[in-house]
Amino acid sequence: MKQTNRPLSPHLQVYRLPLTGIISITHRMTGVILALGLILYVASFFFILQGNDAYLELQSFLDYTLIRIAIWFFIYALFFHLCHGIRHLLWDVGYGFDKDNMDRNAIIELALSLVLTLIFY
């Protein structure tokens, strides 16, 4: 068998995913979170329409700590998705494609979405 000097494909122990790749995956995950949160949002309207007793059940459900945390993750996902969408608009006009700008803008995007979430709080 003839041996070749071709490079081996990098594996997870060698290859490090760039920050923009992590941000891209996170953007897709926040899209799923927003879709699930929208279901909860629409369900809350359904409970409100059912009357006072159903509304009180909804309020007691929303008072759980885990649900409150999930709501804040939803709000963060909303702002992160918004900031990443603005970044995509900047890419559409041809701005920010060099590596230094991409990493810097990713950090700004993360920080701005966190700041917007805290301001909303």
DOMI-607662 format. One record per residue (C-alpha): residue in three letters; x, y, z. Coordinates in pm, whole numbers, plus 50000, padded with zeros to 5 digits. Layout:
<rs>
+------+-------+-------+-------+
! type !     X !     Y !     Z !
+------+-------+-------+-------+
!  ALA !     X !     Y !     Z !
...
+------+-------+-------+-------+
</rs>
This chain:
<rs>
+------+-------+-------+-------+
! type !     X !     Y !     Z !
+------+-------+-------+-------+
!  MET ! 50000 ! 50000 ! 50000 !
!  LYS ! 50141 ! 50336 ! 49893 !
!  GLN ! 50169 ! 50596 ! 50171 !
!  THR ! 50076 ! 50954 ! 50090 !
!  ASN ! 50179 ! 51274 ! 50264 !
!  ARG ! 49834 ! 51425 ! 50264 !
!  PRO ! 49728 ! 51615 ! 50576 !
!  LEU ! 49485 ! 51445 ! 50807 !
!  SER ! 49144 ! 51595 ! 50864 !
!  PRO ! 49137 ! 51789 ! 51192 !
!  HIS ! 48925 ! 51644 ! 51467 !
!  LEU ! 48761 ! 51801 ! 51769 !
!  GLN ! 49073 ! 51776 ! 51983 !
!  VAL ! 49276 ! 51976 ! 51732 !
!  TYR ! 49028 ! 52204 ! 51555 !
!  ARG ! 48900 ! 52510 ! 51741 !
!  LEU ! 48572 ! 52653 ! 51618 !
!  PRO ! 48612 ! 53028 ! 51546 !
!  LEU ! 48410 ! 53278 ! 51747 !
!  THR ! 48196 ! 53364 ! 51446 !
!  GLY ! 48109 ! 52995 ! 51409 !
!  ILE ! 48002 ! 52975 ! 51773 !
!  ILE ! 47795 ! 53293 ! 51729 !
!  SER ! 47633 ! 53148 ! 51417 !
!  ILE ! 47534 ! 52830 ! 51599 !
!  THR ! 47405 ! 53037 ! 51892 !
!  HIS ! 47197 ! 53247 ! 51651 !
!  ARG ! 47026 ! 52932 ! 51526 !
!  MET ! 46967 ! 52812 ! 51883 !
!  THR ! 46813 ! 53146 ! 51983 !
!  GLY ! 46582 ! 53119 ! 51684 !
!  VAL ! 46454 ! 52788 ! 51822 !
!  ILE ! 46421 ! 52941 ! 52171 !
!  LEU ! 46221 ! 53229 ! 52024 !
!  ALA ! 45989 ! 52988 ! 51845 !
!  LEU ! 45929 ! 52793 ! 52167 !
!  GLY ! 45880 ! 53116 ! 52361 !
!  LEU ! 45627 ! 53230 ! 52106 !
!  ILE ! 45423 ! 52917 ! 52176 !
!  LEU ! 45421 ! 53007 ! 52547 !
!  TYR ! 45329 ! 53364 ! 52460 !
!  VAL ! 45031 ! 53256 ! 52247 !
!  ALA ! 44928 ! 53004 ! 52513 !
!  SER ! 44917 ! 53285 ! 52768 !
!  PHE ! 44660 ! 53465 ! 52551 !
!  PHE ! 44458 ! 53146 ! 52543 !
!  PHE ! 44461 ! 53130 ! 52924 !
!  ILE ! 44362 ! 53496 ! 52950 !
!  LEU ! 44065 ! 53437 ! 52721 !
!  GLN ! 43949 ! 53144 ! 52934 !
!  GLY ! 43865 ! 53367 ! 53228 !
!  ASN ! 43984 ! 53468 ! 53571 !
!  ASP ! 44052 ! 53117 ! 53708 !
!  ALA ! 44267 ! 53019 ! 53410 !
!  TYR ! 44451 ! 53351 ! 53432 !
!  LEU ! 44529 ! 53288 ! 53799 !
!  GLU ! 44663 ! 52942 ! 53707 !
!  LEU ! 44885 ! 53104 ! 53445 !
!  GLN ! 45012 ! 53354 ! 53702 !
!  SER ! 45096 ! 53077 ! 53949 !
!  PHE ! 45276 ! 52887 ! 53671 !
!  LEU ! 45479 ! 53195 ! 53576 !
!  ASP ! 45582 ! 53248 ! 53940 !
!  TYR ! 45805 ! 52938 ! 53942 !
!  THR ! 46172 ! 53031 ! 53956 !
!  LEU ! 46263 ! 52802 ! 53668 !
!  ILE ! 45996 ! 52961 ! 53447 !
!  ARG ! 46117 ! 53311 ! 53539 !
!  ILE ! 46471 ! 53212 ! 53442 !
!  ALA ! 46341 ! 53068 ! 53115 !
!  ILE ! 46160 ! 53396 ! 53043 !
!  TRP ! 46484 ! 53590 ! 53097 !
!  PHE ! 46667 ! 53349 ! 52864 !
!  PHE ! 46391 ! 53416 ! 52611 !
!  ILE ! 46442 ! 53792 ! 52647 !
!  TYR ! 46818 ! 53750 ! 52606 !
!  ALA ! 46759 ! 53531 ! 52301 !
!  LEU ! 46537 ! 53803 ! 52156 !
!  PHE ! 46803 ! 54071 ! 52195 !
!  PHE ! 47083 ! 53842 ! 52077 !
!  HIS ! 46883 ! 53748 ! 51769 !
!  LEU ! 46816 ! 54117 ! 51703 !
!  CYS ! 47184 ! 54212 ! 51734 !
!  HIS ! 47293 ! 53927 ! 51511 !
!  GLY ! 47029 ! 54026 ! 51255 !
!  ILE ! 47174 ! 54378 ! 51248 !
!  ARG ! 47518 ! 54226 ! 51201 !
!  HIS ! 47385 ! 54031 ! 50902 !
!  LEU ! 47245 ! 54353 ! 50757 !
!  LEU ! 47592 ! 54506 ! 50786 !
!  TRP ! 47734 ! 54202 ! 50609 !
!  ASP ! 47475 ! 54246 ! 50333 !
!  VAL ! 47618 ! 54589 ! 50254 !
!  GLY ! 47973 ! 54450 ! 50257 !
!  TYR ! 48098 ! 54569 ! 50597 !
!  GLY ! 48290 ! 54365 ! 50852 !
!  PHE ! 48427 ! 54064 ! 50665 !
!  ASP ! 48791 ! 54081 ! 50773 !
!  LYS ! 48882 ! 53855 ! 51067 !
!  ASP ! 48960 ! 54130 ! 51317 !
!  ASN ! 48626 ! 54301 ! 51254 !
!  MET ! 48435 ! 53973 ! 51267 !
!  ASP ! 48571 ! 53881 ! 51610 !
!  ARG ! 48534 ! 54234 ! 51746 !
!  ASN ! 48177 ! 54263 ! 51616 !
!  ALA ! 48091 ! 53924 ! 51767 !
!  ILE ! 48208 ! 54043 ! 52108 !
!  ILE ! 48017 ! 54369 ! 52066 !
!  GLU ! 47710 ! 54170 ! 51967 !
!  LEU ! 47731 ! 53953 ! 52279 !
!  ALA ! 47790 ! 54250 ! 52508 !
!  LEU ! 47517 ! 54462 ! 52354 !
!  SER ! 47259 ! 54186 ! 52381 !
!  LEU ! 47350 ! 54140 ! 52749 !
!  VAL ! 47331 ! 54515 ! 52812 !
!  LEU ! 46993 ! 54538 ! 52640 !
!  THR ! 46865 ! 54250 ! 52853 !
!  LEU ! 46985 ! 54423 ! 53170 !
!  ILE ! 46831 ! 54753 ! 53061 !
!  PHE ! 46504 ! 54572 ! 52996 !
!  TYR ! 46522 ! 54426 ! 53347 !
+------+-------+-------+-------+
</rs>
